[in-house]
Amino acid sequence: MHSGQVKKITPSVSTLCLLLSILFISSCKDQAGSSAIGFKLPEQYQSVALGEDVKVELDVPKDANITSATYLLDGKVVATKNNAESVLFKTTGQSVGIKVITAIVGNEDKTDTLTTNIELRSNVKPELYGYKIIKTYPHDTSSYTQGLEYHNGRLLESTGKEGHSTLRWVDISSGKALQKTDLDKQYFGEGSTLVGDKIVMLTYKTNTGMVYDAKTFKQLSTFPYQTSREGWGLCYNGKQLIMSDGSNRLYFMDKDTYKDQHAIDVYDNEGMVDSINELEYIDGKIYANIYTKNYLVVIDPSSGIVEKKIDLSGLLEDGYFKTEEDISNNVLNGIAWDKQGKRLFVTGKKWPKLFEISLVPKK
């Protein structure tokens, strides 16, 4: 969601499928009655802090004779038994989010496959940071900033809204476009990132990514999204593209084929972190805007855990935007990192300034 009043985030396809599977499994178990093998532990959708052990125990009818049991976590075998004894799953080293526990149970001459789910939540309280302004630069107030990156003294910026979406190289000192191309009016431009001699850019609801020549801005190709519901933020970690879609999920994509390779869910110590927007990859971590919020989060890309929270309140002067529509829409968005100079830049949609900041720990 990048224009208009903020709406409640709808569940992702994976979440809906999960809920349907929960209802289906519960219904089947109820219909089968007490003679069916099921899970005694864990409870369906039980919340577990990352690092805690999960006890898995079967609910076995008295007349059953369990001869084998293979247990899997997200499709990977974690334990085997030749009886119905309980097992402990280690969660250390896992990523947070919804996990599927499967038990393949041998009951004399037949085999039952059982499935349940748990939610692994973050056990880390994010470190809190504020900021210090190092320097300010002009920013084009017509730019509805969706993507922002720093490369060799220039900013790569992509902007949004139908009929106003652009891709541009920007002079950092003046804020003026050095080179610009307009997207077709049907597209609402989103995040962008430089990959070698190409620029990859997302669009909002048209299920279309675009590939441009970085020097000429000639459009080279397009590609469809696979499992993400929309296009929001995009960054590049040197090996894969990382994409957000406004949920709490990040998608890791092949940099050449643009196909999804895996995904992580993002959690802090209070639960899922939704509305993840513009992304920047900095020193092995993912920095992300949260849509309509005046803070950034710093995400561990291996676990999905939010490790830091950066409060950027007060960057934009009070009262700059006058109408409720402008205040609601023209929010903090845009993170750029000068890797060589170790400089961090942030801005917002139609903001008058780009800010170079340093992070200051909060006591």
C-alpha positions in Angstrom: 0.0 0.0 0.0 1.6 3.2 -1.2 -1.1 5.7 -1.8 -4.3 6.7 0.0 -5.4 5.8 3.5 -3.6 2.9 5.2 -5.5 -0.3 5.0 -5.2 -3.4 7.1 -2.8 -5.8 5.6 -4.6 -8.8 4.2 -3.1 -12.3 5.0 -0.6 -13.6 2.5 -1.4 -16.6 0.3 0.9 -18.8 2.5 -1.0 -17.7 5.6 -4.4 -18.4 4.1 -3.2 -21.8 3.0 -1.9 -22.5 6.5 -5.2 -21.6 8.1 -7.1 -23.8 5.6 -4.8 -26.7 6.3 -5.3 -26.2 10.1 -9.1 -26.4 9.6 -8.8 -29.4 7.3 -6.6 -31.3 9.7 -8.7 -30.5 12.7 -11.9 -31.6 10.8 -10.4 -34.9 9.7 -9.2 -35.7 13.2 -12.7 -34.9 14.6 -14.4 -37.0 12.0 -12.0 -39.9 12.6 -12.8 -40.1 16.3 -10.7 -41.4 19.1 -9.3 -44.3 17.0 -7.2 -42.0 14.9 -3.5 -41.2 15.6 -2.9 -37.5 16.1 -0.6 -35.0 17.9 -0.9 -34.6 21.6 1.9 -32.0 21.6 2.5 -29.4 20.4 -0.8 -27.7 20.2 -1.8 -26.5 16.8 -0.2 -23.1 16.0 1.6 -23.1 19.4 3.9 -20.1 19.8 7.5 -21.0 20.7 10.5 -18.7 21.3 13.4 -19.4 19.1 16.0 -21.4 21.0 13.4 -23.3 23.1 13.0 -27.0 22.6 9.6 -28.3 21.3 8.2 -31.5 22.7 6.5 -33.6 20.1 4.2 -36.3 21.4 1.7 -38.5 19.6 -1.8 -39.2 20.7 -2.1 -42.9 20.1 -5.2 -45.1 20.6 -4.8 -48.0 23.0 -5.2 -50.6 20.3 -2.5 -49.1 18.0 0.9 -50.7 17.6 3.4 -48.1 16.5 6.4 -49.7 14.8 8.1 -46.6 13.4 7.9 -42.8 13.6 9.8 -40.3 11.4 9.5 -36.6 12.4 10.2 -33.8 10.0 10.5 -30.0 10.5 9.7 -28.1 7.3 10.3 -31.2 5.3 13.7 -32.1 6.9 14.0 -35.2 9.1 14.9 -34.3 12.7 14.2 -37.5 14.6 13.2 -41.2 14.1 11.8 -43.7 16.6 10.6 -47.3 16.4 7.8 -46.6 18.9 5.5 -43.8 20.0 8.0 -42.2 22.5 8.0 -38.4 22.5 10.9 -36.4 21.0 12.4 -33.0 21.5 12.9 -30.6 18.5 15.8 -28.1 18.8 14.9 -24.7 17.4 18.3 -23.0 17.7 19.5 -22.0 14.3 16.0 -22.0 12.7 14.4 -18.9 11.1 11.3 -17.4 12.8 7.8 -17.9 11.4 5.4 -20.7 10.8 6.9 -24.1 10.8 5.4 -27.4 9.7 5.9 -30.5 11.9 5.2 -33.8 10.1 5.1 -37.3 11.6 5.1 -40.4 9.3 3.9 -43.1 11.6 4.0 -46.9 10.9 1.1 -48.6 12.6 1.6 -52.3 11.9 0.7 -52.8 8.2 -0.3 -49.2 7.5 1.3 -45.7 7.5 -0.2 -42.5 8.7 1.1 -39.0 7.8 0.3 -36.3 10.4 0.9 -32.6 10.2 0.7 -29.8 12.7 2.2 -26.3 12.9 4.0 -24.1 15.3 5.0 -20.4 15.2 8.7 -19.7 16.1 8.9 -16.2 17.5 11.9 -13.9 18.1 13.6 -14.2 21.4 15.6 -11.0 20.8 14.6 -7.5 22.0 15.8 -5.1 19.3 18.5 -2.6 20.3 17.1 0.9 20.1 18.8 3.7 18.2 18.2 7.4 17.4 20.1 9.5 14.9 22.3 12.5 14.4 22.0 14.6 11.2 25.5 14.9 9.5 24.4 16.8 6.4 21.3 17.6 4.4 20.9 17.7 0.6 18.0 18.9 -1.6 15.4 16.3 -2.7 13.0 16.7 -5.5 9.5 17.2 -4.0 7.9 15.7 -7.0 9.6 12.4 -6.3 7.3 9.9 -4.6 10.3 7.9 -3.5 10.0 4.1 -3.7 13.6 2.9 -4.2 16.9 4.6 -3.3 20.5 3.5 -3.6 23.9 5.2 -3.7 26.4 4.3 -6.5 29.6 6.2 -7.3 28.5 9.6 -6.1 25.0 9.3 -7.6 21.6 8.2 -6.3 19.6 5.6 -8.1 16.0 6.5 -7.3 12.7 5.0 -8.5 9.4 6.8 -7.9 5.7 5.8 -7.8 2.1 6.7 -8.6 0.4 5.9 -11.9 1.3 8.5 -14.5 4.2 9.9 -12.4 6.5 6.8 -12.0 10.1 7.2 -13.0 13.5 5.7 -12.8 16.4 8.2 -12.5 20.0 8.8 -11.7 20.1 11.8 -9.3 22.9 14.3 -8.5 23.2 14.1 -4.8 24.4 17.6 -4.2 21.5 19.3 -6.1 18.8 16.7 -6.0 18.2 17.1 -9.7 17.8 14.2 -12.1 20.9 13.6 -14.3 19.0 11.0 -16.3 15.4 9.9 -16.2 12.9 7.6 -17.9 9.1 7.5 -17.4 7.2 4.3 -16.9 4.1 3.7 -18.9 1.1 5.3 -17.2 -0.4 1.9 -16.2 2.5 1.2 -13.9 2.9 2.3 -10.3 6.7 2.2 -9.8 8.2 0.6 -6.7 11.7 -0.5 -5.4 14.7 -0.8 -7.6 18.3 -2.0 -7.4 21.5 -2.1 -9.4 22.8 -5.6 -10.4 25.9 -5.3 -12.5 25.1 -3.3 -15.6 21.4 -3.7 -15.2 18.7 -2.1 -13.0 15.8 -4.2 -11.7 12.7 -2.4 -10.8 9.3 -3.5 -9.3 5.8 -2.3 -9.9 3.0 -2.3 -7.4 0.0 -4.4 -8.4 0.6 -5.4 -12.0 2.7 -8.4 -11.0 5.5 -7.1 -13.2 9.2 -6.5 -12.7 11.3 -4.6 -15.2 14.9 -4.8 -16.3 16.8 -1.8 -17.7 20.2 -1.1 -19.0 21.9 0.9 -16.3 23.6 3.3 -18.7 20.9 4.0 -21.3 17.7 3.2 -19.3 16.6 1.1 -22.3 14.1 -1.5 -21.1 15.5 -5.0 -21.7 12.9 -7.3 -20.4 10.1 -7.9 -17.9 9.3 -10.7 -15.5 6.4 -11.9 -13.4 6.4 -12.3 -9.6 6.0 -15.8 -8.4 4.7 -16.1 -4.8 4.8 -12.5 -3.6 1.5 -10.8 -3.8 2.7 -7.3 -4.8 5.9 -5.4 -5.5 7.2 -3.1 -2.8 10.9 -2.9 -1.8 14.0 -4.4 -3.5 17.7 -4.7 -2.7 20.7 -6.8 -3.8 23.0 -8.6 -1.4 25.7 -9.4 -4.1 24.2 -12.8 -4.8 20.4 -12.6 -4.6 17.7 -10.0 -5.0 15.6 -9.5 -1.9 12.0 -8.3 -2.3 9.3 -7.2 0.0 5.5 -7.2 -0.7 4.0 -5.3 2.2 3.6 -8.3 4.4 6.1 -9.6 7.0 7.8 -11.8 4.4 11.0 -11.2 2.4 11.6 -13.2 -0.8 15.1 -14.1 -2.0 15.3 -14.3 -5.8 17.8 -15.5 -8.4 19.6 -12.4 -9.8 19.4 -13.6 -13.4 16.1 -15.5 -13.6 14.2 -13.5 -11.0 12.7 -16.7 -9.7 12.1 -17.2 -5.9 14.7 -19.3 -4.2 13.5 -19.0 -0.6 11.7 -16.7 1.8 11.9 -15.6 5.4 9.3 -14.2 7.8 10.3 -11.1 9.9 9.5 -11.0 13.6 10.5 -8.8 16.5 10.0 -9.8 20.2 6.4 -8.7 20.0 5.5 -10.7 16.9 5.2 -10.3 13.1 6.5 -7.1 11.6 4.2 -6.2 8.7 4.2 -3.5 6.0 7.9 -4.0 5.2 8.7 -1.5 2.4 11.9 -0.1 1.0 15.0 -2.2 1.6 18.8 -1.7 1.7 21.5 -4.3 2.3 24.2 -3.0 4.6 27.1 -5.0 6.0 25.3 -8.3 5.9 22.0 -7.0 7.3 18.7 -5.8 5.7 17.6 -2.3 6.6 13.9 -1.7 6.0 11.3 1.0 6.1 8.0 0.1 7.7 5.2 1.8 5.8 3.8 4.8 7.6 6.2 4.4 10.5 9.0 6.8 11.5 11.5 4.1 12.1 13.7 1.6 10.4 14.3 -2.0 11.4 17.5 -4.0 10.9 16.9 -7.6 10.0 19.1 -10.7 10.2 18.6 -12.3 6.7 19.3 -15.8 8.0 16.7 -15.8 10.8 14.3 -13.0 10.0 14.8 -11.5 13.5 14.7 -7.8 13.9 17.9 -6.9 15.7 17.7 -3.1 15.8 15.1 -0.4 15.6 16.1 3.1 14.5 13.7 5.9 15.5 13.8 8.6 12.9 11.0 10.8 14.3 11.5 14.5 13.8 13.5 14.4 10.6 10.8 16.2 8.6 9.8 19.5 10.2 6.4 19.6 11.8 3.7 21.0 9.6 5.5 20.7 6.3 2.6 18.7 4.8 -0.7 20.5 5.3 -3.5 18.2 4.2 -4.5 14.8 5.7 -3.9 13.2 2.3 -0.3 14.5 2.1 0.4 13.6 5.7 -0.9 10.0 5.2 0.9 9.4 1.9 4.2 11.3 2.0 5.9 9.2 4.7 9.4 8.2 5.5 10.7 6.0 2.7 14.2 5.6 1.1 17.4 4.2 2.5 20.8 4.5 0.7 24.2 3.3 1.8 27.6 4.6 0.6 29.6 1.5 1.2 33.0 3.1 0.7 32.3 6.3 2.6 30.2 4.5 5.3 27.5 7.1 4.9 23.8 6.4 5.5 21.1 8.5 3.7 17.4 8.6 4.3 14.4 10.5 2.9 10.7 10.3 2.3 8.0 10.5 -0.4 8.0 14.1 -1.7 10.2 15.2 1.1 12.3 18.4 0.5 15.5 17.0 1.9 17.7 14.0 1.8 19.4 13.4 5.2 22.9 11.9 5.8 22.7 10.5 9.3 24.7 8.5 11.9 23.1 6.2 14.4 23.1 7.0 18.1 22.3 4.2 20.6 19.5 5.0 23.0 20.1 4.6 26.7 
